[in-house]
Amino acid sequence: MNSKIDESDPRRWRALAVTLTAGFMSLLDVSIVNVALPAIQQSLGASTAGVQWVVSGYALTFGLVLVSGGRLGDVLGRRRMFLFALSAFVLTSALAGAAVNETMLVAARLLQGMAAGMLTPQNTGLIQELFSGAERGRAFGLFGTTVSLSTAVGPVVGGSIIALFGAENGWRWVFFVNVPIGALALVLAARLLPRAPRRDSPLRSELDFVGVGLLGVAVLGVLFPLVQSDQDGLAAFWWMPLLAVPLGAAFVLWERRVVRRGGAPLLDVRLFTETPGYAIGAAIGAVYFAGFSGIWLVFALFFQQGLGYTPLESGLVVTPFAIGAAVSATVAGRLVARLGRRLTLLGLSLVTVGLTVVGVVVPMVPDSMAGFAAAVPLLIAGVGGGMVISPNTTLTLEQVPTRMAGVAGGALQTGQRIGTAIGVAVLASMFHAGIDSAGGYQAGLRWAMVSAVTIVVVALVLAVVDARRRPRRSQPESVRTASTATPME
């Protein structure tokens, strides 16, 4: 495939399949490792803090490099960055699987998260580059399916791998499974992805190193205490979010200065002020991820610790959400050109209903029936979730210039990572507070679901505001103009 894309070229869809497969692996590794932690601790003799860093270290470095990875894709070419990041992800996955001690495993996971963070924004950038009009909505629908499935099926996949290979070595195959799949994706991506045109300007002139440093430290200040929340990180590092505020302000001022001087900023902050729908769409995504991402940890704790389910059984309980999300995200991608923000409103409403029913019904039924009682409401919530992620991504990025697609997608997903970290910390805290209230695990589940529903309702309110602000025009036309110039060009 050449640098110039023929919109009738069917290889675009094959290229998308390859990139989404790699994206699925990187997102799956956020949650798949949770069920392997006891086996890792026993096999390596790792400390509790060490095995927690196997999870939190990946999430931390993943979120730290999203914007920088997106910007590098914009500058160097998304094909080049995709191949580099995927190669790094495969190598670090092999390193994690071959770890001989706790230190080696944690280091491998930090590097693996960094590779995943550079890989992920290339997906949204490539969709912006390869597709336009209604086809872009379909492509983002498949992207939404990927995100929904990877988030929900991690425990099932992890539990299945451990059951297949045994507790002693099964955790290693949680990482090793990425190697053959990633290697095949690497070969196919090299053949299918378009090459970027040659750059006329030197690379150094297009990279904002001061911006990278300021944003990186600011995001670290927010994420680090949150990913360490299980180890009293919020109490021990309470000062870091406070430090992140002036650093974030300094980043904005610096980026504006770079723009005024005609330089190339890391993140053109005019994305948030001059690109219609981008700021509120990013906010909807961040808040929604805060509401729904934390429920997987809560369900794992409730069903495994509270009711004695195995990791695989616990994962199977939440499978209806994954099925509903996979189907509806694909369908929503085809409908977003016609229905626009109304899809998001319907989706958030269904998520609210589904999680509310879980919080009310599941604590009331006998323990033996809890998994069955959760199935239908989780299916409803999953159908709603599939209507949120892909349409919101499409609508948020629709007016972003293609030349900024990578960094815009990286910023959007950074907000989602921060939202996820906040949601996990809040819902886990509410779950444990409910248990400590003498109501037991049933009260913990109820408190956590109330918190999740409250957060999702905030996202619903934001979506209503955006729906009212959007100009009354035909949505297909708005999607078709997605790759046209904006005031930033």
N, C-alpha and C positions, 0 to 999 in steps of 0.2 A: 504494500500500500504506500503510495507516494505521499508527500507532504500536502499536496492539493487533494482535497477529499471530493470524490464524486458521490453525490447524495443518493444515487441509485445503486451504489456499490454494496452488495450484500455482505461483504467482508466486515463492514462496520459492526454488524450484529454479532459476528463471530469474535471480533475484537472485544466487543462489550462483554461477551460471555467469559472471555479469558480474564479481563480485568476484574469482573465481579467475582470470579472464583478466587482470585488472589485477595480481593477485598474481604470476602467471606472468611477466609482463613485468618486474616489479621484481626477482624472483629470477634471471631469465635474465640480467639485466644484470650480475650478479656475475661470470659466466664468459664471456659472449659476446664481451667486449671483448678477451680474451686473444689470440685469433687475429688481431686487427686491430692489435696494437701495432707490428709492423714497418712497416705501411703508414702509421700515424699518425706514427711517428718520421721516416719519409722525407718525408711530405707537409708536416709542420709544422716540420721540422728540429728536433724536440724532443730533449732530452737523455735519456739512459737513466733517470736518476732521475725525470725528468718523466713519461715514459710509464709507469713503475712506479706513480707516484702516480695515474695514470688508473684503475688497478685498485685499489690499496690505499686511496686516498682514499674511493672509493665504499664499500668494505667497512668502513672506519673509521666514517664518519658514519652508515652504515646501522645498525651495532651500537650506536652511542652513544644513539640516540633511541628505540629500540624500547620501553623501559619507559615513558618519558614520553609517547610516542605512544599507547600502550595506555591510559594513565591519562586522557589527554585524550579519547579515545574513550568511556571510561566516564563522564566528566563531561559533555562537550558533546554526546554522542550519536555513535554510530558512523557514521551516515549523513553527518552534517556533516563529521566528520573524514576519512571516506573520500573525499568529494567534494573537500575542500580538498587532501588529500595527492595524490590522483590528478591534480588540476589542476596542482599544483606539479611532479609527475613529468613530465607532458607538456611543460610549459614548459621545464624544465631539460634534457629530452631534446633538444628543438629547439635550445636554446642550445649543448649539447655538439656537435650535428651541424654547427652553423654556426660553430664555433670557428675563429678566424683565427690563433691562436698557442697555445703550450703553456700559458701562464698562464690564458687564457680556458677552455681545455678542462679543466684541473685544477679550476678554481673551479666550473665547471658540474657536474663529476662529484661534487664534495663536496656541492653543493646537491641533486643528483639522489639521492645516497645518503641524505641526510637525508629527502627526500620519500618514498623507498622505505621507510625505517625507520618513518615515521609511518603509511604505508599498510598494511604487512604485518600488524601486530597487529589491525587492524580485521577481517581475515578470520576469525581464530579467534574474536574477540568476536561477530561476526555469526552464526557457526555456533552458538555457545552460545545466542544470543538467538533465532534463527529455528527451531532444531530441538531435539528432545528424544527420549529413548528410543533405539530402534534406528536411527531416521532420523539421529540425530546421528552415530552410527558411520558410516553411509553417507556423510554429508556430509564427515566427516573423512577418509574413504577417498578421496574426490575431492580433498581438500586434499593428502593424501599423494601422490597421483598427480601433482598440480601441482608439488609440491616436488621429487619424484624426477625428473620430466621436465625441469624448468627447470635442475636441477643438471647433468644428463647431456647434454642436447642443445645446450647453449650453443655448444660448439666447432663442431658441425655447422651450426647456424643461422648463426653468424658466418662460417664458411668459405663457406657457400652465398651469403650476401649479398655478400661480397667478390668471389666468382667471378662473380656476376651483374652487379655494377655496376663491376667493375674495381678494381685496387689503389689507384688515385689517389683515387677518390671513394667507394669501397665502404665504407670505415670510417665515413664520415659517415652512410650509410644504416643502419649498425648502431644508430645513435641515432635517426635520423629515422623508422625503422619504428615506433617507439613512439607517434608523434604521431597518425596516423589511427586506430590501434587504441585508443589511450587516449582520444581524443576521442569515439569511438563508445561506449566503455565509460562515459564520463562522462555522456552523454545517457541511456543506459539505466539507469545507477545512480540518477540523479536521479528517474526514474520508478518504479523498482522497490523501492528500499531504504526501510524503514520510518522514519518521522520519530520523533525522540525526544520524550518528554513535556517540557513546560516545567519548568525548574528553579525551585524556590522560593528557594534560597539563592544569594547572589552567587558568581560564578565564583571570585573571589580566595580565598574561604574554603575552596574545595575543591581548591586547588592548593598543593602542598608545594614551594615554590621552594628551600628549603634542601636538601630531599631530592634534588631534581633536580640541584642543583650537586654534592653529595657523591657521588651515584651516577655522575654523568657523568664526574667527574674520576677516580673509581676504575676505571670501565670503560675510560676513555682510558689509564690507566696500564697496564692489561693488554693492550689491543688494539694500541696504537701501536707498541711494540717488535716485536710479532708481525707486523703487516702491513708493517713495515720490515725484516723478517728478511733479505730478499734484498739489502739494502743495509747489512748489518752492524748492523741496528737492535738486535738482541739484545745485542750487545757494547757499542754506544754508549749505549743507554738501559736498561741492566741495572737501574738504580736505580728506574725507574718502577714495575715490578711490586712492588718492596719498599714503595714509597710507597702503592701501591693497597691494601695490607693494612690499615694503620691507617685509611685513608679509608673502606674498606668496613666496618670495625668501627664507625667513627663514624656511618656511615649507618644501620646496624642500631640503634645506641643512640638516634639521633635519631628514627627511625621508631617505636620503642617509646614514646618520650616523647610523640610526637604522638598515638599511640593512647591512652595513659594520660590525656591531657588532653582526650580526646574530639574530636580534630581529624581531618582527612582526610589520611592518609599517602599518599605517592607509591606505595609498595609495602608493603602490610601484611605484615610478616614472619611473621605467624601463618599465612600461606599455607604456609610451609615446616614449621611445627611442629604445626598443628592441622587441616590439610587432608589427609585420608588419601591417600597415594600421590603427592602432588604433588612433594615433595622428591626422592624416589628416581626418579620418572618424569622430572623435569627433569635429574637426573644421568645417567640412561640416555641421554637425547637428546643431551646435551652430549658425552658420551664417544663415542657412536656417530658423531656428526658429525665428531669429531676423527679417527676411524678411517677414514671413507669419503670425506670431502670432499677430502682431500689427494691421493687417487689420480688425480684428473683432471689435475692439474699434472704428476704423475709420468708418466702415460701420454703427455701431450703432449710432454714432453721426450724420453721414450724413443723414441717413434715418429717424431717430427719431427727431433730433433737426432741421435738414435742411429741410426735406420734410414732417414732421408731421406724420410719420408712428407710429403705436403702437409698443410696444416691441415685441409682437408676430409677427406682420407683418414684422418688421425688421429682426427677426430671420428667418422667412420663406424665405426671399430674399436670404440668404446665404446657404439655405438648398442644392441647387445643388452642392456646393462645398463638403458638407458632403457626399452626395450620390456618387459623382464621386470618392472621396477619399476612401470610404468604399469598393467599388467594386474593384478599381484598386489595393489597398493595399493587398487584399486577393489574387488576381491574381499574383501580383508581388512577393508575398511570394513563390509561386510555380515556378516562372521563375528565381529567383535570382541565383539558383544553375547553371543555364545554361548561363544566360546573364550577371550576375555580375554587375559591375559598369556601364555598358551601360544603365541599367534600370534607375539608378540615373540621368545620363546625359539626357535621354529622359524626365524623370519626371521634372527636373529643367527647361528644355526648355519649356515644356507645361505650367508650372507655370508662367514663364516669359511672354509667349504669352498671357495667360489668363488675368493676371493682367494688362498688357499693354493695352489690348482691353478695360478692365473696365475703366482705366484712360482716354482713348481717347473717348470712345463712351458715357458712362453714363453721363458725364457733358454736353453733346451736345443735349441730347434728352429732351423732355418735362418732367416735374416732374412726371406726371402720368404714364410715360412709363419707368421710371428709373429702377424700380425693374425688369421689364421684360427684359430690355436691359442688365442687369447684369447677367441674368440667364445662358445663354450659355457660356460666357467667364468664369464665376465662375465654371461651370461644367468642362470645359477644365482644369482650374487651379486645381480643385479638383482631377481629374484623374491624373494629374502630381504629385500632393502632395502625393497621395497614393503610387506612385512609388519612392518616396524619403525616407520616414521615415522608413518603414520596411526593404527595401533592404540595406539602409545605416546602420541600426542597426545590421543586419546580418553580413555585410561585416566588420564593425568596430570591432565586438566582435568575429569574426570567429577564430582568433588565440589566444584568451585569455584563459588561463587555467581555467578549471571549478572551481577550488578552489578559484579563484579570480573573479568569474563572478559577484558576488554581488557588490563589490566595483568598478569594472570596469563599470558596468551598472549605478551605482550611480554617478560616475564621468562624464560619458557620459550625463546623464540627468541633472547634475548640470550645465554643459555647455549649455544645452538647456534652462534651467531656466534663466540663465544669459542672453542668447541670446534673450529670450522672453522679459525680462525686458528692455533690451536695445532697442529692436524693438518697443515695446509699447511707450517708451519715445520718440524715434526719430520720429515715424510716427505720434503720437499725436501732437508733436511740429510742424512738417511740415504741418499737417492738419490745425492747428490754424494759422500758418503763412500764409497759402494760403488764409484763410478767411480774415485775417487782411490786405491782399494786395489789398482789395477792389474787389476781384474777387468772393467773397461769398463762399458758401459751395461747389459749383462746382469747384472752383479753389483749395479749400482745399483738395477735393478728388483727384484732378489731381496731386497735389504736393505730397500727401501721396503715391499714386500709383507709381509715379516716384521713390520715395525713396525705396519703397518695391522692385520694380523691380531691382534697382541698387544693393541692398543687395543680392537678389537671384542670380543675375549674378555673384557676388563674389563667392557664393557657387558653381555655375556652373564651374567657372574657377578652383576652388580647386578640383572638381570632375574630370575635364579633366586631371589635374596634377596627381591625384591618378591613373586614368585609364592608363596613360602612364607609371607609375612606376611599376604597378602590373606585376609580372612575367607572361609570356605567358604560362599558364598551363590550364588544364581543370578545370573550376570552380567547378564541382561536387567534384573533388578530394580535392580542397582546403577547401570546406565546410566539407567534411568528416573528414579532419584532424583537425577540429576546436578544438576538445577536447584533442588533443595530447599535449605533453610537448613542451614548448617554452624555450628560454634561461633563463627564470626566474625560471624555476623549477629545 
